[in-house]
């Protein structure tokens, strides 16, 4: 392999680091998506008419 020595410890470290990086990136993406959805929801509510707002509030109450 061109003089490159792959050790078991090095491979384990690389796999653990890769899995950790994947998990961290996924958590950050989910958090960012939740913030964006909340921002969109607030913007949509700001543009509601009074009738739409009252209908939504009745639906939310049960």
C-alpha positions as a Markdown table, in Angstrom:
| # | Residue | x | y | z |
|---|---|---|---|---|
| 1 | Unk | 0.0 | 0.0 | 0.0 |
| 2 | Unk | 2.7 | 2.5 | -0.9 |
| 3 | Unk | 4.5 | 2.2 | 2.4 |
| 4 | Unk | 1.4 | 3.3 | 4.5 |
| 5 | Unk | 1.0 | 1.3 | 7.7 |
| 6 | Unk | -2.6 | 0.9 | 8.9 |
| 7 | Unk | -2.8 | -0.2 | 12.5 |
| 8 | Unk | -5.9 | -1.6 | 14.1 |
| 9 | Unk | -5.8 | 1.2 | 16.7 |
| 10 | Unk | -5.7 | 3.8 | 14.0 |
| 11 | Unk | -8.6 | 2.2 | 12.1 |
| 12 | Unk | -10.7 | 2.1 | 15.3 |
| 13 | Unk | -9.9 | 5.7 | 16.1 |
| 14 | Unk | -10.9 | 6.7 | 12.5 |
| 15 | Unk | -14.2 | 4.8 | 12.7 |
| 16 | Unk | -15.1 | 6.2 | 16.1 |
| 17 | Unk | -14.3 | 9.7 | 14.9 |
| 18 | Unk | -16.3 | 9.2 | 11.8 |
| 19 | Unk | -19.3 | 8.0 | 13.7 |
| 20 | Unk | -19.0 | 10.8 | 16.2 |
| 21 | Unk | -18.8 | 13.4 | 13.4 |
| 22 | Unk | -21.9 | 11.9 | 11.7 |
| 23 | Unk | -23.9 | 12.0 | 14.9 |
| 24 | Unk | -22.9 | 15.5 | 15.8 |
| 25 | Unk | -23.7 | 16.8 | 12.3 |
| 26 | Unk | -27.1 | 15.1 | 12.3 |
| 27 | Unk | -27.9 | 16.6 | 15.7 |
| 28 | Unk | -26.9 | 20.1 | 14.5 |
| 29 | Unk | -29.0 | 19.7 | 11.3 |
| 30 | Unk | -32.1 | 18.6 | 13.3 |
| 31 | Unk | -31.7 | 21.5 | 15.7 |
| 32 | Unk | -31.3 | 24.0 | 12.8 |
| 33 | Unk | -34.4 | 22.5 | 11.1 |
| 34 | Unk | -36.5 | 22.8 | 14.2 |
| 35 | Unk | -35.5 | 26.5 | 14.6 |
| 36 | Unk | -36.4 | 27.2 | 10.9 |
| 37 | Unk | -39.8 | 25.4 | 11.3 |
| 38 | Unk | -40.6 | 27.5 | 14.4 |
| 39 | Unk | -39.6 | 30.7 | 12.6 |
| 40 | Unk | -41.8 | 29.8 | 9.6 |
| 41 | Unk | -44.7 | 29.0 | 11.9 |
| 42 | Unk | -44.4 | 32.3 | 13.7 |
| 43 | Unk | -44.2 | 34.1 | 10.3 |
| 44 | Unk | -47.3 | 32.3 | 9.1 |
| 45 | Unk | -49.2 | 33.2 | 12.2 |
| 46 | Unk | -48.3 | 36.8 | 11.9 |
| 47 | Unk | -50.0 | 36.9 | 8.5 |
| 48 | Unk | -53.3 | 35.3 | 9.6 |
| 49 | Unk | -56.5 | 37.2 | 9.6 |
| 50 | Unk | -58.5 | 37.5 | 12.8 |
| 51 | Unk | -60.9 | 34.8 | 11.6 |
| 52 | Unk | -58.1 | 32.4 | 10.8 |
| 53 | Unk | -56.4 | 33.1 | 14.1 |
| 54 | Unk | -59.7 | 32.4 | 16.1 |
| 55 | Unk | -60.3 | 29.2 | 14.1 |
| 56 | Unk | -56.7 | 28.0 | 14.8 |
| 57 | Unk | -57.1 | 28.8 | 18.5 |
| 58 | Unk | -60.3 | 26.9 | 18.8 |
| 59 | Unk | -58.7 | 23.9 | 17.1 |
| 60 | Unk | -55.7 | 24.0 | 19.4 |
| 61 | Unk | -58.0 | 24.2 | 22.5 |
| 62 | Unk | -59.6 | 20.9 | 21.6 |
